[in-house]
Structures are given as C-alpha cells and as structure tokens.
Amino acid sequence: MQKIKSLFIRHREVIAYLFFGGVTTLVNIAAYAALSRLGLSTGLANAVAWVIAVLTAYFTNRRWVFESRARGAAAMREFAAFIAARVGTGLLDEAIMVLGVDKLGPMIVTPDRLGLWGLGVKVFSNILVIVLNYIFSKVFIFKKKD
C-alpha cells in the first residue's frame, strides 16, 4: 500500500491531469452527442461542446491539477494563455471533426452509421487534443515559479 501511495504522490500531477482530462473529454463528447442529436450541424455542435469542455478544463486544471495560486493580473494572463492554447487545439479539433465526419465519413460508412463514426472521430480527436493541451499547460501556462 505504501508503494502505491508513493507512486501516486510522485505522479500526482499526471494522474490528476489524466483523470480531469477524462472528465473533460466525457463532458465534451456528451455535449457534442446531445447537441448533434438536437439537430445542430457538426461544426456548431462541436464548437459549443468545445466551449463547455474548455471552461471545465480551466477550472479543474487550475485548482486540482497544476494547483495554481496566481491572483489578479497574473491569473488573468494565465486564463488568457489557457484560452489561447485551447483555441489552437480547438481549431485542430474542429478541423478533424469537420473533415473526418462531413468529408471522410460519407466515403467510408453508410448514412445510418455516420453518427457512430462521428463519435469515433471525436474520441480520436480528443486523445490528440489531450496530449497537446497537457504539453501547453505544463510548459507554458501553469509552469511553476522557481
């Protein structure tokens, strides 16, 4: 038990990021699925799901993953950097979704399978985005002050 506790303490940040990244991914996918079922276009459903997921990610990353203590102007810069990085990976996600679902999907799957195909593309895109977001957050946004 002590060995497991030691491993958790040593890798707490990565474990917390993966956990909250998973939560954010589920929020993103659930929001996308719900919005697309309501009849929103792929791009709009994905964009709204992205906004919801980014806000979830910021608050969980700031508080529980990177334990930021920034206040005032420093916190605003941190939020702006977070949003800027997420806009970049959000645009990548949007491109993957629109190209993967609207352009590639109809060439690969039948129309009755396009919804499932879209969720698969969404999962693939989210894995890529999670990795990039961790790198940006760790290296540029929530970097520890020495």
C-alpha positions as CSV (number, residue, x, y, z in Angstrom):
1,M,0.0,0.0,0.0
2,Q,2.9,2.3,0.8
3,K,4.4,1.7,-2.7
4,I,1.1,2.7,-4.4
5,K,0.8,5.8,-2.2
6,S,4.4,6.7,-3.1
7,L,3.7,6.2,-6.8
8,F,0.6,8.4,-6.6
9,I,2.5,11.2,-4.8
10,R,5.3,11.1,-7.3
11,H,3.0,11.2,-10.3
12,R,0.1,13.1,-8.8
13,E,0.0,15.8,-11.5
14,V,-0.1,13.4,-14.4
15,I,-2.7,11.2,-12.7
16,A,-4.8,14.2,-11.9
17,Y,-4.4,15.6,-15.4
18,L,-5.5,12.2,-16.9
19,F,-8.4,12.0,-14.6
20,F,-9.7,15.5,-15.2
21,G,-8.8,15.2,-18.9
22,G,-11.0,12.2,-18.9
23,V,-13.8,14.1,-17.2
24,T,-13.4,17.0,-19.7
25,T,-13.4,14.5,-22.6
26,L,-16.6,13.0,-21.3
27,V,-18.1,16.4,-21.0
28,N,-17.0,17.3,-24.5
29,I,-18.3,14.1,-26.0
30,A,-21.6,14.1,-24.1
31,A,-22.2,17.7,-25.1
32,Y,-21.4,17.0,-28.7
33,A,-23.6,14.0,-28.8
34,A,-26.5,15.8,-27.2
35,L,-26.2,18.9,-29.4
36,S,-25.9,16.8,-32.6
37,R,-29.0,14.8,-31.6
38,L,-30.8,18.1,-31.3
39,G,-30.0,18.7,-34.9
40,L,-27.1,21.2,-34.7
41,S,-24.6,20.9,-37.5
42,T,-21.3,19.0,-36.8
43,G,-19.3,22.2,-36.6
44,L,-21.7,24.1,-34.3
45,A,-22.3,21.1,-32.0
46,N,-18.6,20.6,-31.8
47,A,-17.9,24.3,-31.1
48,V,-20.4,24.6,-28.3
49,A,-19.2,21.3,-26.8
50,W,-15.6,22.7,-27.0
51,V,-16.5,25.9,-25.1
52,I,-18.2,23.8,-22.3
53,A,-15.2,21.5,-22.2
54,V,-12.6,24.3,-22.1
55,L,-14.3,26.0,-19.2
56,T,-14.4,22.7,-17.3
57,A,-10.7,22.1,-18.1
58,Y,-9.6,25.5,-17.0
59,F,-11.2,25.3,-13.6
60,T,-10.1,21.7,-12.9
61,N,-6.6,22.2,-14.2
62,R,-6.1,25.4,-12.3
63,R,-7.4,24.1,-9.0
64,W,-6.6,20.4,-8.9
65,V,-4.0,19.5,-11.5
66,F,-1.5,22.4,-11.5
67,E,-2.6,23.9,-8.2
68,S,-2.1,27.5,-9.5
69,R,-2.1,30.2,-6.9
70,A,-2.0,33.1,-9.4
71,R,-4.1,36.1,-8.5
72,G,-5.1,39.4,-10.1
73,A,-3.3,40.3,-13.3
74,A,-1.2,37.1,-13.2
75,A,-4.4,35.0,-13.0
76,M,-5.8,36.9,-16.0
77,R,-2.7,36.3,-18.0
78,E,-2.9,32.6,-17.1
79,F,-6.5,32.4,-18.2
80,A,-5.7,34.3,-21.5
81,A,-2.8,31.9,-22.2
82,F,-5.0,28.9,-21.4
83,I,-7.7,30.2,-23.7
84,A,-5.2,30.9,-26.5
85,A,-3.7,27.4,-26.3
86,R,-7.2,25.9,-26.2
87,V,-8.2,27.9,-29.2
88,G,-5.3,26.4,-31.1
89,T,-6.2,22.9,-30.2
90,G,-9.9,23.7,-30.6
91,L,-9.3,24.7,-34.2
92,L,-7.4,21.4,-34.7
93,D,-10.3,19.5,-33.2
94,E,-12.8,21.4,-35.3
95,A,-10.8,20.6,-38.5
96,I,-10.5,16.9,-37.6
97,M,-14.3,16.7,-36.9
98,V,-15.5,18.5,-40.0
99,L,-13.1,16.7,-42.3
100,G,-13.4,13.4,-40.6
101,V,-17.2,13.4,-40.2
102,D,-18.5,15.5,-43.0
103,K,-16.0,14.9,-45.7
104,L,-14.4,11.5,-45.0
105,G,-17.3,9.8,-43.2
106,P,-19.7,9.6,-46.1
107,M,-17.0,8.0,-48.2
108,I,-16.3,5.3,-45.6
109,V,-19.6,4.5,-43.8
110,T,-23.3,4.3,-44.7
111,P,-25.5,7.2,-43.6
112,D,-27.1,5.1,-40.8
113,R,-23.6,4.6,-39.3
114,L,-22.4,8.2,-39.6
115,G,-23.4,9.1,-36.0
116,L,-21.3,6.3,-34.6
117,W,-18.5,7.2,-37.0
118,G,-18.7,10.8,-35.7
119,L,-18.3,9.7,-32.1
120,G,-15.3,7.6,-33.1
121,V,-13.7,10.6,-34.8
122,K,-14.5,12.7,-31.7
123,V,-12.7,10.2,-29.4
124,F,-9.6,10.1,-31.7
125,S,-9.5,13.9,-31.9
126,N,-9.8,14.2,-28.1
127,I,-6.9,11.9,-27.5
128,L,-4.7,14.1,-29.7
129,V,-6.0,17.3,-28.1
130,I,-5.5,16.0,-24.5
131,V,-1.8,15.3,-25.2
132,L,-1.2,18.7,-26.8
133,N,-3.1,20.5,-24.0
134,Y,-1.0,18.9,-21.3
135,I,2.2,19.9,-23.0
136,F,0.9,23.5,-23.4
137,S,-0.4,23.7,-19.8
138,K,2.7,22.2,-18.2
139,V,5.3,24.1,-20.3
140,F,3.7,27.5,-20.9
141,I,0.6,28.1,-18.8
142,F,0.8,26.7,-15.3
143,K,4.6,26.5,-15.1
144,K,5.9,26.6,-11.6
145,K,7.8,29.7,-10.5
146,D,11.1,28.7,-9.1
